[in-house]
């Protein structure tokens, strides 16, 4: 017997043993058959009435695998004459997977403690707030710079079907990286495979997951003061940013949001730049270094992909993309979160 199945049997047995009105009569493997059968069956007694729980164990609790298990369990249950309740078990079930089980009337249990089982007067509903460390690591890995560059490209055109090769070329990522991201998106059902390639099926859920794990980009953060303000500062910045000579510089965070979806005006101006772009901004905005009281902050991100994921909101007003601006605002304090939600409503609404 597989170790995961053994742990699953123990977890279900422990869960059911805490229900006073229920007695476990047997727990055994399903009879061998030529057609599909569940991993094991638990027979219980409630108020003198026998009831069977048919259980399927999955190594991954991502929606793609859980939805397949749900279909298999429901087909199996429909062929039985006795009182039967289907249950899916996994190491961890994502919220989307749990919701899919509830909607289809399939019970679930994961080894983190989430459970929902209902039959014959028995109702178990337990939700654990925290994700396991492995799930957090997996999500953070999905949004690391190279992978994030692929996801940004897909979010720009969520309805577009991408071949692995063309997505690799567009995002400047390796074929292996694109394949890994493709698999992760498909497993979570944030994307779907078509004859033309892979396209996003739930960009909203993808963005929800990204913002939940997002951390400000690593890189040097430089603080300056300028005597320029208002339209003089704005025009000087646009002229420097729009100049096509060496160097990349662009509006970011609150400053980008002012062009994309104005909401919260702040006194500090924010930019992303590389070394050459920094030099252009220093000269154009007459910047002097400031240890405090700064009104210009320029970040030199290690991830140069941020400098390429841009939109030109007006001539010379090159900004971080709506997705990147939303992410940056989300970690910029309370006013930033408000501005982020406003930007999302204005620029990042996709049908679910």
C-alpha positions in Angstrom: 0.0 0.0 0.0 1.3 3.5 -0.9 2.5 5.6 2.0 0.1 8.5 1.0 -2.8 6.1 1.0 -1.9 4.8 4.4 -1.7 8.4 5.8 -5.0 9.2 4.1 -6.7 6.2 5.7 -5.4 7.2 9.1 -6.5 10.8 8.7 -10.0 9.8 7.7 -10.3 7.2 10.5 -9.2 9.9 13.0 -11.6 12.4 11.6 -14.6 10.0 11.7 -13.7 8.7 15.2 -14.5 12.1 16.6 -18.1 11.9 15.5 -20.1 10.4 18.5 -23.0 9.1 16.4 -20.8 7.3 14.0 -19.1 3.8 14.2 -16.6 2.6 11.7 -17.4 -0.9 10.7 -14.7 -1.6 8.1 -12.0 0.2 6.1 -10.8 -1.8 3.1 -9.5 -1.6 -0.4 -12.1 -1.6 -3.2 -12.7 -4.9 -4.9 -10.6 -5.4 -8.0 -12.5 -4.8 -11.3 -11.8 -4.2 -14.9 -13.2 -0.7 -14.7 -12.0 2.2 -12.5 -12.5 1.7 -8.7 -11.7 4.1 -5.8 -8.6 3.5 -3.6 -10.5 2.4 -0.5 -14.0 2.2 1.0 -15.1 2.9 4.6 -18.3 1.4 5.9 -19.9 3.3 8.8 -22.9 2.9 11.0 -25.1 5.9 11.9 -28.1 5.2 14.1 -28.1 1.6 12.9 -27.9 2.5 9.2 -25.0 1.4 7.1 -23.3 3.9 4.8 -20.3 3.6 2.5 -17.7 6.3 1.9 -15.8 5.7 -1.3 -12.4 7.4 -1.2 -10.0 8.4 -3.9 -6.5 9.6 -3.0 -4.6 12.1 -5.1 -0.9 13.1 -4.8 -1.7 16.6 -6.0 -4.7 18.6 -4.8 -4.6 21.1 -7.7 -7.9 21.6 -9.4 -6.9 19.7 -12.6 -6.4 16.5 -10.8 -9.3 16.9 -8.3 -11.8 17.6 -11.0 -10.8 14.4 -12.7 -11.2 12.5 -9.4 -14.6 14.1 -8.9 -15.8 12.8 -12.3 -14.5 9.3 -11.6 -16.1 9.2 -8.1 -19.5 10.4 -9.3 -19.6 7.9 -12.1 -18.7 5.1 -9.7 -21.3 6.3 -7.1 -24.0 6.4 -9.8 -23.5 2.7 -10.5 -23.9 1.7 -6.9 -27.2 0.6 -5.4 -26.2 1.2 -1.8 -26.0 4.5 0.2 -22.6 5.9 -0.9 -20.8 9.1 -0.4 -17.7 10.0 -2.5 -14.7 11.6 -0.8 -11.5 12.9 -2.4 -8.3 13.0 -0.3 -5.0 14.8 -1.0 -2.0 16.2 0.9 -3.4 19.7 0.4 -6.5 20.9 -1.4 -6.4 24.5 -2.8 -9.5 26.7 -2.1 -10.5 26.3 -5.8 -10.3 22.5 -5.5 -12.4 22.5 -2.3 -15.0 24.7 -3.9 -15.2 22.3 -6.8 -15.9 19.4 -4.5 -18.6 21.3 -2.6 -20.3 22.3 -5.9 -20.4 18.7 -7.1 -21.5 17.3 -3.7 -18.2 15.4 -3.2 -16.7 15.3 0.3 -13.1 16.1 0.8 -10.2 15.8 3.3 -6.6 16.9 3.1 -3.7 16.1 5.3 -3.5 19.7 6.5 -6.8 19.4 8.2 -9.3 20.9 5.7 -12.4 18.7 5.5 -16.1 18.7 4.4 -18.2 15.6 4.6 -22.0 15.3 4.7 -24.2 12.3 4.9 -27.1 10.8 7.0 -27.1 13.4 9.7 -23.3 13.7 9.8 -21.8 17.0 8.9 -18.1 17.8 9.1 -16.8 21.2 8.0 -13.3 22.3 9.0 -11.1 24.9 7.2 -7.5 25.6 8.1 -6.4 29.2 7.4 -2.7 28.6 6.6 -1.3 27.1 3.4 1.4 24.5 3.9 5.0 25.7 3.4 5.3 23.6 0.2 2.3 25.3 -1.4 3.7 28.8 -0.5 7.1 27.9 -2.0 5.5 26.5 -5.1 3.5 29.7 -5.7 6.5 32.0 -5.0 8.5 29.9 -7.4 5.8 30.4 -10.1 6.2 34.2 -9.8 10.0 34.5 -9.7 11.4 36.9 -12.3 11.8 34.6 -15.3 8.5 32.9 -14.7 6.8 36.2 -14.0 8.0 37.5 -17.3 6.1 34.7 -19.0 3.0 35.4 -16.9 3.1 39.1 -17.6 3.2 38.4 -21.3 0.2 36.1 -21.0 -1.8 38.6 -18.9 -1.3 41.3 -21.6 -3.3 39.1 -24.0 -5.2 36.6 -21.8 -7.3 35.4 -24.7 -4.4 34.6 -26.9 -3.3 31.0 -27.4 0.5 30.7 -27.2 2.7 28.0 -28.6 5.6 27.2 -26.3 8.2 28.4 -28.8 6.5 31.7 -29.5 5.9 32.4 -25.8 9.5 31.6 -25.1 10.7 34.1 -27.7 8.2 36.8 -26.7 9.1 36.5 -23.0 12.8 36.0 -23.4 12.6 32.8 -21.4 13.9 29.3 -22.1 11.6 26.6 -23.5 12.0 24.7 -20.2 10.8 27.7 -18.2 7.8 28.2 -20.4 6.9 24.5 -20.2 7.1 24.6 -16.4 4.9 27.7 -16.2 2.5 26.1 -18.7 2.2 23.0 -16.5 1.7 24.9 -13.3 -1.1 27.1 -14.9 -2.8 24.0 -16.4 -2.7 22.1 -13.1 -4.3 25.0 -11.2 -6.8 25.5 -14.1 -5.7 29.1 -14.6 -5.0 28.1 -18.2 -6.4 25.7 -20.7 -4.8 23.9 -23.6 -6.3 24.3 -27.1 -5.3 23.2 -30.6 -3.7 26.6 -31.1 -1.7 26.5 -27.8 -2.2 27.5 -24.2 -4.3 30.5 -23.1 -5.4 31.8 -19.7 -8.8 30.6 -18.5 -8.9 32.4 -15.2 -6.6 35.5 -15.3 -8.4 36.9 -12.2 -7.5 33.9 -10.1 -4.0 34.0 -11.4 -3.6 37.7 -10.4 -5.2 37.0 -7.0 -2.5 34.4 -6.3 0.3 36.6 -7.5 -0.7 39.6 -5.4 -1.0 37.3 -2.4 2.6 36.3 -2.6 4.1 39.4 -4.1 7.1 41.1 -2.7 8.7 44.4 -3.9 11.3 43.8 -6.6 14.9 43.5 -5.2 17.3 46.2 -6.3 18.9 49.4 -5.2 16.5 52.1 -4.0 17.8 55.6 -4.4 16.3 58.7 -2.7 16.5 62.2 -4.1 15.1 65.7 -3.7 14.2 68.0 -6.6 13.0 71.6 -6.5 10.9 70.9 -9.6 7.2 70.2 -9.0 3.9 70.1 -10.7 3.9 70.3 -14.5 7.5 71.3 -14.7 8.6 68.0 -13.0 6.1 66.0 -15.1 7.3 67.4 -18.4 11.0 67.0 -17.5 10.4 63.4 -16.5 8.4 62.7 -19.7 11.2 64.2 -21.9 13.9 62.2 -20.2 11.9 58.9 -20.2 10.7 59.4 -23.8 14.2 60.0 -25.1 15.2 57.0 -27.2 18.9 57.2 -26.4 20.7 54.7 -24.1 19.0 53.9 -20.8 15.7 52.8 -19.6 13.5 54.8 -17.2 9.8 54.7 -16.5 7.1 55.8 -14.1 6.3 53.2 -11.4 4.0 52.7 -8.5 1.9 55.8 -7.6 3.5 57.8 -10.4 2.5 55.2 -13.0 -1.0 55.0 -11.5 -1.5 58.7 -12.1 -1.3 58.0 -15.8 -3.1 54.8 -15.9 -6.0 55.3 -13.3 -5.6 58.4 -11.2 -6.7 57.9 -7.6 -4.3 58.8 -4.8 -1.9 61.6 -5.4 1.2 61.5 -3.3 4.0 63.9 -2.8 6.8 61.4 -3.8 7.5 60.5 -7.4 8.5 56.9 -8.2 10.5 55.5 -11.1 12.2 52.3 -12.3 15.5 52.7 -14.2 18.8 51.1 -15.1 22.1 52.9 -14.6 21.8 54.9 -17.8 18.2 55.7 -17.2 19.1 56.9 -13.7 21.6 59.3 -15.1 19.0 60.7 -17.5 16.6 61.3 -14.6 19.2 62.8 -12.3 20.1 65.4 -15.0 16.6 66.1 -16.2 15.0 66.4 -12.8 18.0 68.2 -11.2 18.1 65.6 -8.5 20.3 65.7 -5.4 20.7 62.8 -3.0 18.5 62.9 0.1 18.8 60.9 3.3 15.4 62.2 4.4 12.6 64.4 3.0 13.0 62.9 -0.4 10.4 63.5 -3.1 11.8 61.2 -5.8 12.6 57.5 -5.4 14.3 55.6 -8.2 14.6 51.8 -8.0 17.2 50.0 -10.0 15.6 46.5 -10.2 17.7 43.4 -10.6 14.9 42.0 -12.7 15.4 43.9 -16.0 12.2 42.4 -17.3 10.4 45.1 -15.3 11.9 47.8 -17.6 10.5 46.1 -20.6 7.0 45.4 -19.4 5.7 48.9 -20.1 2.9 50.9 -21.6 3.0 54.4 -23.0 0.0 56.1 -21.4 0.8 59.4 -23.2 3.7 60.6 -25.4 6.8 60.1 -23.3 4.8 58.9 -20.3 6.2 55.3 -20.3 4.9 53.4 -17.2 5.0 50.0 -15.7 2.2 47.9 -17.1 -1.1 47.9 -15.4 -0.4 44.4 -13.9 3.0 45.5 -12.5 1.6 48.8 -11.3 -1.2 47.0 -9.5 1.3 44.6 -7.8 3.6 47.5 -6.7 0.7 49.5 -5.3 -0.6 46.5 -3.4 2.5 46.5 -1.1 2.7 50.3 -0.8 0.6 50.7 2.4 -3.0 51.4 3.0 -3.3 54.2 0.3 -1.5 52.0 -2.1 -3.9 49.1 -1.6 -6.8 51.5 -2.2 -5.2 52.8 -5.4 -4.4 49.2 -6.4 -8.0 48.1 -6.2 -9.1 51.2 -8.1 -6.6 50.5 -10.9 -7.7 46.8 -11.0 -11.4 47.8 -11.5 -10.4 50.3 -14.2 -7.8 48.4 -16.2 -7.7 44.7 -15.1 -11.2 43.3 -15.4 -11.4 40.0 -17.3 -14.4 37.7 -17.4 -14.1 34.6 -15.2 
